[in-house]
């Protein structure tokens, strides 16, 4: 088995890579940080005896997703695709940086879509699996993280539709929707100190174990953690204006008087 994992240099992506290596899958590790990927690849190869391959790529760059797919194909068929790469911007949309948000859309939406399209023939030939990483953000709009929440809504919608299209093909699609998870994600987004994060975060390893277990069980949508599952249920039954006000409040500073 060969598994390609984007955003594998840290957080949930790194933890998922460890889970697949533990299951004796060869891993293709994709991220921007060459040094972090090489350290992880060496560790996984030595500890689990699997083959590892590093693909250094910034998925926001034009042509990056196509290059990743071509390099993956060069080594043989890809059996599992994990679209984990993604990042967020935080703050009022009027104040945030347009270029960064366009890159956010390219990584969270465009690259995920392109890699899925380019690798789907492999997956169909081998009855493979797709794991797309969304977020509990996918279930509602997110004031102060408007672009990020919208991209994750796309991932959830795309994943569920594709799963239905591929029903009976032998290929399964699982959409992972974690809540706040300990990683470098929050620091990069500038989200630290918000009420949402002060309420607690899951460990990346716990999320990864649930994700890989759910993937092999053929789950379509997976929300790890009881509190996160209750939150997504509450969003479905609550009036939209109330949901928007609650999310905006959660994104406010926990230290504000």
C-alpha positions in Angstrom: 0.0 0.0 0.0 1.2 3.5 -0.9 -0.3 6.5 0.9 0.2 10.1 -0.2 -0.3 12.7 2.6 -0.2 16.4 2.1 0.7 18.8 5.0 2.7 16.0 6.5 5.3 18.0 8.3 3.4 18.6 11.5 0.1 18.4 13.4 -2.6 16.1 12.1 -0.8 15.3 8.9 2.3 14.1 10.7 0.2 12.1 13.1 -1.7 10.5 10.1 1.6 9.6 8.5 2.7 7.8 11.6 -0.6 5.9 11.7 -0.2 4.6 8.1 3.5 3.7 8.7 2.5 1.8 11.8 0.1 -0.1 9.5 3.0 -0.9 7.2 2.0 1.4 4.4 4.7 3.1 2.4 4.2 6.9 2.7 4.7 9.8 0.3 5.1 12.9 2.5 4.2 16.3 1.0 4.8 19.7 2.6 6.8 22.9 2.2 9.4 22.1 4.8 12.1 19.8 3.3 14.0 19.4 6.6 11.0 18.4 8.7 9.8 15.9 6.0 13.3 14.3 5.7 13.5 13.9 9.5 10.0 12.3 9.6 10.7 10.1 6.6 14.0 8.8 8.2 12.2 8.1 11.4 9.3 6.2 9.9 11.5 4.2 7.6 13.8 3.1 10.5 11.0 2.5 13.0 8.4 0.7 10.8 10.5 -0.6 7.9 8.4 1.1 5.3 9.4 2.9 2.2 9.2 6.7 2.4 9.4 9.4 -0.2 9.6 13.2 0.3 7.9 15.6 -2.1 8.7 19.3 -1.2 5.9 21.5 -2.6 4.0 24.6 -1.8 0.5 23.7 -2.9 -0.4 27.4 -3.3 2.1 27.7 -6.2 0.9 27.3 -9.8 1.5 23.8 -11.1 2.4 22.3 -7.7 -0.4 19.9 -7.4 0.2 18.5 -10.9 3.9 18.1 -10.0 3.1 16.2 -6.8 0.8 13.9 -8.7 3.4 13.2 -11.4 6.1 12.5 -8.9 3.8 10.2 -7.0 2.9 8.3 -10.1 6.5 7.8 -11.0 6.9 5.5 -8.1 3.8 3.4 -8.7 0.1 3.4 -8.0 -1.2 5.5 -5.1 -3.6 3.5 -3.0 -4.7 6.1 -0.4 -4.8 9.9 -0.8 -4.9 12.1 2.3 -5.7 15.7 1.5 -4.7 17.2 4.8 -2.8 20.4 3.8 -4.5 23.6 4.7 -4.3 26.8 6.7 -6.4 29.6 8.0 -6.5 33.4 8.2 -8.0 35.2 11.2 -9.6 38.6 11.6 -12.2 40.9 10.0 -12.3 40.2 6.2 -12.0 44.0 5.6 -8.5 43.9 7.3 -7.0 40.6 6.2 -4.5 40.2 3.4 -6.0 39.3 0.0 -3.0 37.5 -1.3 -2.8 35.2 1.8 -6.5 34.4 1.5 -6.2 33.6 -2.2 -3.3 31.2 -1.3 -5.6 29.8 1.4 -8.3 29.0 -1.2 -5.7 27.5 -3.5 -4.3 25.1 -0.8 -7.6 24.3 1.0 -9.8 24.0 -2.1 -8.0 24.0 -5.5 -5.0 21.7 -4.6 -7.3 19.2 -2.8 -9.6 19.1 -5.9 -6.8 18.8 -8.4 -4.9 16.1 -6.5 -8.2 14.1 -6.2 -8.9 14.4 -9.9 -5.4 13.5 -11.0 -5.0 10.5 -8.6 -8.6 9.2 -8.9 -7.7 6.8 -11.8 -5.1 5.1 -9.6 -7.6 4.9 -6.8 -10.3 3.4 -9.0 -7.8 0.8 -10.4 -6.9 -0.3 -6.9 -10.1 0.1 -5.0 -8.3 2.9 -3.0 -9.4 5.4 -0.3 -9.6 9.2 0.0 -9.3 11.0 3.3 -10.1 14.7 3.0 -9.5 16.8 6.1 -12.1 19.5 6.6 -13.1 20.8 10.1 -16.1 21.4 12.4 -15.9 24.8 10.7 -17.5 23.1 7.7 -20.9 23.0 9.3 -21.5 26.8 9.7 -20.2 30.2 8.5 -17.4 31.6 10.6 -17.2 35.4 11.3 -13.6 36.5 11.7 -12.5 33.4 9.8 -14.9 33.8 6.8 -12.6 32.4 4.1 -11.4 29.4 6.1 -14.9 28.3 7.1 -16.0 28.6 3.5 -13.2 26.5 2.2 -14.0 23.8 4.7 -17.6 23.8 3.8 -16.5 23.2 0.2 -14.4 20.2 1.4 -17.3 18.6 3.2 -19.7 19.2 0.4 -17.3 17.9 -2.2 -16.4 14.8 -0.2 -20.0 13.8 0.4 -20.9 14.3 -3.2 -17.9 12.3 -4.4 -18.5 9.5 -2.0 -22.0 9.1 -3.4 -20.7 9.2 -7.0 -18.1 6.5 -6.2 -20.5 4.2 -4.3 -20.1 0.7 -5.6 -16.7 1.5 -7.3 -14.6 0.1 -4.5 -13.3 3.6 -3.7 -14.4 5.2 -0.4 -14.2 8.9 0.6 -14.0 9.9 4.2 -14.3 13.6 5.3 -12.5 14.2 8.6 -14.0 17.2 10.5 -11.9 17.8 13.6 -12.4 20.6 16.1 -9.5 22.6 17.5 -6.4 20.4 17.6 -3.0 21.0 19.1 -0.6 21.9 16.2 1.1 24.9 14.7 -2.2 25.7 12.9 -3.5 28.2 15.4 -0.2 30.1 15.6 0.0 30.5 11.9 -3.6 31.8 11.7 -3.0 34.3 14.5 -5.9 32.6 16.4 -4.2 32.1 19.8 -5.9 33.4 22.9 -9.5 33.1 21.5 -12.3 31.8 23.7 -12.7 28.8 21.3 -9.1 27.6 21.9 -9.3 28.3 25.6 -12.1 25.8 25.8 -9.6 23.0 25.0 -8.0 21.2 22.1 -7.6 17.6 21.1 -4.3 15.9 20.6 -3.3 15.4 17.0 -2.5 11.7 17.6 -6.0 11.1 18.9 -7.6 12.7 15.9 -5.3 10.8 13.5 -6.1 7.4 15.1 -9.8 8.1 14.8 -9.4 9.3 11.2 -7.5 6.3 10.0 -9.8 3.9 11.8 -12.8 5.6 10.3 -11.2 5.6 6.8 -10.8 1.8 6.8 -14.3 1.4 8.1 -15.7 3.4 5.2 -17.1 6.3 7.2 -18.2 9.2 5.0 -18.1 12.0 7.7 -16.1 11.7 10.9 -16.2 14.2 13.7 -13.7 13.1 16.5 -14.6 13.9 20.1 -18.0 13.9 21.8 -18.0 17.7 22.4 -17.3 18.3 18.7 -20.1 16.0 17.6 -22.5 17.7 20.0 -21.4 21.1 18.6 -22.1 20.1 15.0 -25.6 18.7 16.1 -26.4 22.0 17.9 -25.5 24.0 14.8 -28.0 22.0 12.7 -30.9 22.7 15.1 -30.1 26.3 16.1 -31.3 29.4 14.2 -28.6 30.7 11.8 -28.4 34.2 13.4 -27.8 32.7 16.8 -25.1 30.4 15.4 -23.3 33.4 13.7 -23.3 35.4 17.0 -22.0 32.4 19.0 -19.1 31.7 16.5 -18.2 35.4 16.5 -18.1 35.4 20.3 -16.0 32.2 20.4 -13.5 33.9 18.1 -13.2 36.8 20.5 -10.3 37.2 22.9 -10.6 35.1 26.1 -8.7 37.9 28.0 -11.0 40.7 26.9 -12.7 42.4 29.9 
